[in-house]
Amino acid sequence: MENQELSNRIKVQRAIKNITQEELATQIGVTRKTINTIETGKFVPSTILAIKLARYFEIRVEELFILADK
């Protein structure tokens, strides 16, 4: 398997909705630290969490998370 990296557009989507990491975390049911580590790429979310985030932002998972070659 090729070396790939998962990036995301959570910060951009938060800016569009004008919400903080804390507000997003509360809506999704996780901690602010979890949102922060996902945004910075330190943590890869579970499929369930990725779907919850995409649903919250009303976009497809593929629009929120991008799998790219390193």
Backbone as CSV, one residue per row, in Angstrom:
resi,resn,N_x,N_y,N_z,CA_x,CA_y,CA_z,C_x,C_y,C_z
1,MET,0.839,-1.186,0.000,0.000,0.000,0.000,0.882,1.247,0.000
2,GLU,0.477,2.221,-0.750,1.245,3.457,-0.848,1.179,4.251,0.447
3,ASN,2.154,5.099,0.649,2.196,5.968,1.816,1.222,7.124,1.591
4,GLN,0.174,7.191,2.396,-0.848,8.207,2.201,-1.079,8.993,3.479
5,GLU,-1.635,10.169,3.306,-1.895,11.065,4.425,-3.337,11.548,4.356
6,LEU,-3.980,11.605,5.521,-5.352,12.081,5.596,-5.355,13.520,6.074
7,SER,-5.889,14.406,5.257,-6.040,15.797,5.678,-7.538,16.089,5.777
8,ASN,-7.867,17.245,6.316,-9.292,17.555,6.472,-9.559,19.046,6.321
9,ARG,-10.829,19.355,6.193,-11.271,20.749,6.034,-12.181,21.172,7.197
10,ILE,-11.947,20.578,8.353,-12.797,20.893,9.504,-12.668,22.361,9.902
11,LYS,-11.450,22.865,9.955,-11.244,24.266,10.352,-11.972,25.214,9.398
12,VAL,-11.903,24.923,8.115,-12.599,25.745,7.116,-14.108,25.685,7.333
13,GLN,-14.617,24.476,7.547,-16.057,24.320,7.763,-16.507,25.002,9.056
14,ARG,-15.670,24.961,10.086,-15.998,25.664,11.330,-16.067,27.162,11.090
15,ALA,-15.140,27.678,10.291,-15.121,29.112,9.986,-16.380,29.517,9.225
16,ILE,-16.808,28.677,8.290,-18.032,28.956,7.526,-19.235,29.045,8.466
17,LYS,-19.301,28.120,9.434,-20.413,28.106,10.392,-20.174,29.044,11.575
18,ASN,-18.964,29.613,11.644,-18.588,30.531,12.714,-18.766,29.883,14.094
19,ILE,-18.178,28.688,14.249,-18.239,28.002,15.532,-16.835,27.653,16.012
20,THR,-16.696,27.513,17.315,-15.406,27.159,17.912,-15.241,25.646,17.948
21,GLN,-14.028,25.224,18.255,-13.780,23.793,18.439,-14.661,23.256,19.567
22,GLU,-14.807,24.034,20.619,-15.620,23.626,21.773,-17.082,23.429,21.374
23,GLU,-17.608,24.356,20.592,-19.011,24.246,20.149,-19.209,23.022,19.258
24,LEU,-18.269,22.783,18.354,-18.357,21.615,17.483,-18.277,20.339,18.311
25,ALA,-17.347,20.300,19.250,-17.183,19.123,20.102,-18.476,18.806,20.846
26,THR,-19.122,19.823,21.383,-20.381,19.630,22.105,-21.451,19.061,21.182
27,GLN,-21.546,19.583,19.978,-22.547,19.111,19.014,-22.304,17.656,18.598
28,ILE,-21.046,17.260,18.495,-20.690,15.923,18.024,-20.624,14.911,19.167
29,GLY,-20.390,15.411,20.396,-20.309,14.524,21.541,-18.905,14.024,21.846
30,VAL,-17.924,14.890,21.568,-16.526,14.567,21.877,-15.915,15.750,22.624
31,THR,-14.646,15.644,22.965,-13.978,16.759,23.644,-13.392,17.741,22.631
32,ARG,-13.100,18.943,23.109,-12.460,19.943,22.254,-11.102,19.437,21.803
33,LYS,-10.402,18.729,22.691,-9.083,18.192,22.349,-9.179,17.205,21.187
34,THR,-10.237,16.408,21.150,-10.427,15.469,20.035,-10.560,16.228,18.727
35,ILE,-11.375,17.286,18.719,-11.530,18.096,17.504,-10.188,18.686,17.109
36,ASN,-9.446,19.208,18.078,-8.143,19.803,17.799,-7.178,18.792,17.188
37,THR,-7.112,17.595,17.761,-6.161,16.603,17.237,-6.556,16.093,15.858
38,ILE,-7.847,16.065,15.562,-8.282,15.687,14.212,-7.900,16.794,13.231
39,GLU,-8.205,18.042,13.593,-7.887,19.186,12.718,-6.412,19.253,12.377
40,THR,-5.565,18.987,13.351,-4.113,19.102,13.135,-3.490,17.851,12.543
41,GLY,-4.296,16.810,12.334,-3.807,15.598,11.709,-3.075,14.659,12.650
42,LYS,-3.151,14.920,13.945,-2.492,14.051,14.919,-3.315,12.805,15.221
43,PHE,-4.601,12.856,14.895,-5.514,11.751,15.184,-6.419,11.515,13.988
44,VAL,-6.552,10.257,13.583,-7.454,9.886,12.496,-8.761,9.419,13.132
45,PRO,-9.870,10.082,12.810,-11.135,9.733,13.446,-11.661,8.377,12.978
46,SER,-12.494,7.793,13.811,-13.176,6.561,13.420,-14.146,6.883,12.284
47,THR,-14.596,5.863,11.624,-15.581,6.052,10.543,-16.839,6.719,11.089
48,ILE,-17.280,6.281,12.257,-18.494,6.849,12.856,-18.315,8.335,13.135
49,LEU,-17.183,8.709,13.709,-16.929,10.114,14.008,-16.812,10.942,12.728
50,ALA,-16.172,10.402,11.711,-16.058,11.108,10.428,-17.438,11.353,9.830
51,ILE,-18.317,10.370,9.918,-19.678,10.523,9.387,-20.448,11.558,10.202
52,LYS,-20.311,11.525,11.528,-20.993,12.511,12.373,-20.554,13.933,12.017
53,LEU,-19.256,14.113,11.809,-18.741,15.430,11.443,-19.291,15.882,10.090
54,ALA,-19.257,14.988,9.118,-19.760,15.330,7.785,-21.248,15.667,7.831
55,ARG,-22.005,14.902,8.572,-23.440,15.178,8.705,-23.682,16.528,9.361
56,TYR,-22.894,16.836,10.388,-23.050,18.122,11.063,-22.834,19.271,10.074
57,PHE,-21.817,19.147,9.241,-21.510,20.200,8.270,-22.349,20.091,6.993
58,GLU,-23.156,19.040,6.911,-24.040,18.800,5.761,-23.274,18.687,4.451
59,ILE,-22.161,17.933,4.530,-21.360,17.649,3.335,-20.979,16.173,3.362
60,ARG,-20.472,15.684,2.244,-20.032,14.288,2.168,-18.711,14.120,2.911
61,VAL,-18.476,12.924,3.418,-17.232,12.624,4.126,-16.036,12.951,3.232
62,GLU,-16.155,12.632,1.943,-15.057,12.871,0.990,-14.767,14.350,0.792
63,GLU,-15.729,15.205,1.111,-15.502,16.649,1.015,-14.814,17.184,2.268
64,LEU,-14.969,16.480,3.374,-14.395,16.911,4.642,-13.003,16.325,4.859
65,PHE,-12.803,15.083,4.417,-11.523,14.393,4.580,-10.939,14.061,3.215
66,ILE,-9.640,14.314,3.062,-8.965,14.107,1.789,-7.793,13.145,2.001
67,LEU,-7.785,12.060,1.246,-6.696,11.094,1.306,-5.731,11.392,0.165
68,ALA,-4.512,11.770,0.533,-3.536,12.165,-0.486,-2.246,11.371,-0.326
69,ASP,-1.552,11.189,-1.442,-0.242,10.547,-1.410,0.751,11.501,-0.773
70,LYS,1.664,10.939,0.015,2.725,11.770,0.646,3.806,12.061,-0.349
